[in-house]
């Protein structure tokens, strides 16, 4: 398996929730072309202002992809509270 961490600091003034993280390999010349798409993992973790957060993600790589030059894209889905 491939494992990595995504970390950041909430530099804003509002708290928000990281709902999910998903990843995919895409063709570098056309980002609309997905080579391999991975499952969205649920986190639903609140990140307060000035707080640092780190999220772990892992996936299994298809062996034929090891020979290709591909771009890894990682997406975090967030939600901010409505006032």
Secondary structure, DSSP 4 states (H G I P E B T S, - for coil): -EEEEEEEE--SSS-EEEEEEEEEEEETTEEEEEEEE-PPEEEEEEE-TT-EEEEEEEE---GGGGGS--EEEEEEEEEEPP-
